[in-house]
Amino acid sequence: LPDFHARYPDIELQIGVSDREVDLIGDNVDCVIRGGEPIEQSLVARHIGDLRFGIHASAGYLERHGLPAHPRELEGPDHLTVGFLRPRTGRTRRFVMQRGEEQIDVRGRHVIAIDDGDAYLAAGLAGLGIICVPEYMAAAPAARGELVQLFDDWRIESMPMHVMFPPTRHVSQRLRVFIDWVTALMQA
């Protein structure tokens, strides 16, 4: 955002940061950034990039529970995950991983489920369970040794990210430069 403000000092941004879904028309919002495949056919969706994920655990969690050798161990009695509640369904997100031709869908056992990305990361850092977080969120704690990436040979499908806006809303020059800026940011 400092880069955006330096480029466009006359544009005032009002940003709501939440994992809840926003009603663009009802809340008078110009645009939203959403992850996943767009389901609202009434909105214009512009793909801006893909969010890469990794499976991580805190160093403290691994000291107490040990290092799982295979993702299936997350479903057993020795490990816990932190559940992430999906905004649309209220169900917890599964860990879908692939290694070569092998694909597994891990539900995991959790004693806590959270509907906010920052709180989810905090729960993982606190050692409440193994988490599946975007790589950008895990980068700084991993560099400090607070998080350890697990299952390096397994890949998690990336989440497509879209900037979305109502088709009836005039795309002002201010909104257009923001959309272009966020698209470039996601692709960097």
LOKEBA-892014 format. One record per residue (C-alpha): x, y, z; residue in one letter. Coordinates in pm, whole numbers, padded with zeros to 5 digits, always signed. Layout:
XYZa
...
This chain:
+00000+00000+00000l
+00284+00252+00052p
+00378+00190-00312d
+00019+00255-00424f
-00001+00572-00217h
+00331+00695-00357a
+00207+00643-00712r
-00143+00782-00653y
-00129+01022-00356p
-00468+01175-00438d
-00660+00847-00421i
-00816+00780-00081e
-00853+00412+00005l
-01099+00273+00258q
-01008-00088+00313i
-01199-00350+00508g
-00992-00656+00590v
-01202-00959+00672s
-01260-01316+00568d
-01636-01255+00561r
-01812-01208+00230e
-01911-00852+00151v
-02229-00749-00027d
-02080-00509-00280l
-02405-00336-00368i
-02555-00328-00018g
-02231-00220+00148d
-02148+00032-00128n
-01810-00128-00198v
-01625-00063-00524d
-01444-00397-00540c
-01338-00700-00339v
-01052-00946-00362i
-01173-01304-00322r
-01010-01642-00328g
-01151-01946-00506g
-01357-01984-00817e
-01612-01704-00851p
-01967-01819-00793i
-02144-01482-00814e
-02245-01461-01177q
-02372-01108-01115s
-02017-00972-01062l
-01729-00908-01299v
-01434-01122-01190a
-01079-01048-01305r
-00820-01315-01226h
-00524-01146-01059i
-00306-01438-00956g
-00290-01760-00761d
-00228-01804-00389l
+00020-02080-00305r
-00018-02274+00021f
+00202-02483+00246g
+00151-02706+00549i
+00325-02572+00860h
+00358-02640+01230a
+00516-02439+01507s
+00847-02556+01647a
+00677-02600+01987g
+00404-02818+01838y
+00664-03042+01672l
+00857-03074+02000e
+00540-03199+02174r
+00391-03414+01897h
+00681-03511+01674g
+00731-03461+01302l
+00469-03635+01088p
+00630-03836+00807a
+00321-03858+00586h
+00011-03635+00548p
-00219-03926+00646r
-00074-03903+00999e
-00275-03581+01041l
-00589-03797+01063e
-00448-04017+01340g
-00447-03977+01716p
-00098-03825+01741d
-00161-03498+01555h
-00401-03206+01551l
-00480-02950+01286t
-00633-02607+01326v
-00960-02599+01134g
-01023-02311+00896f
-01394-02236+00855l
-01496-02157+00499r
-01702-01836+00481p
-01964-01972+00241r
-02029-02310+00400t
-01909-02287+00759g
-01730-02620+00706r
-01361-02666+00772t
-01119-02663+00482r
-00956-02992+00395r
-00589-03033+00305f
-00586-03165-00053v
-00230-03262-00144m
-00064-03420-00443q
+00270-03594-00495r
+00322-03715-00849g
+00011-03913-00941e
-00090-03965-00577e
-00357-03730-00442q
-00495-03734-00091i
-00770-03542+00085d
-00687-03499+00454v
-00953-03382+00695r
-00736-03380+01007g
-00848-03371+01367r
-00899-03031+01524h
-01003-02898+01863v
-01034-02541+01736i
-01170-02400+01411a
-01129-02035+01310i
-01283-01816+01040d
-01012-01549+01014d
-00675-01595+00843g
-00470-01394+01095d
-00627-01573+01392a
-00573-01905+01213y
-00203-01829+01172l
-00182-01717+01538a
-00337-02048+01649a
-00076-02237+01449g
+00205-02025+01593l
+00066-02093+01942a
+00104-02468+01877g
-00267-02554+01867l
-00222-02765+01555g
-00085-02798+01205i
-00202-02531+00960i
-00235-02489+00585c
-00155-02123+00515v
-00063-01910+00217p
+00312-01902+00165e
+00327-01525+00204y
+00174-01552+00554m
+00419-01821+00662a
+00734-01660+00518a
+00831-01430+00808a
+00752-01676+01093p
+00937-01950+00902a
+01241-01724+00855a
+01242-01663+01233r
+01221-02038+01301g
+00870-02012+01449e
+00709-02222+01176l
+00840-02532+01003v
+00714-02633+00660q
+00603-02996+00640l
+00570-03238+00350f
+00803-03055+00110d
+00749-03320-00158d
+00370-03268-00155w
+00195-02991-00348r
-00125-02814-00250i
-00342-02675-00527e
-00314-02299-00553s
-00620-02084-00494m
-00716-01851-00778p
-00758-01491-00666m
-00997-01245-00829h
-01078-00880-00798v
-01453-00852-00834m
-01686-00560-00892f
-02047-00505-01000p
-02096-00476-01376p
-02339-00189-01324t
-02086+00018-01137r
-01887+00262-01348h
-01523+00160-01338v
-01369+00493-01253s
-01009+00578-01330q
-00934+00542-00957r
-01078+00190-00947l
-00905+00096-01273r
-00559+00198-01143v
-00623+00008-00818f
-00722-00306-01010i
-00414-00276-01233d
-00190-00216-00930w
-00324-00514-00731v
-00295-00736-01041t
+00071-00642-01084a
+00132-00692-00711l
-00014-01044-00716m
+00189-01141-01020q
+00519-01014-00877a
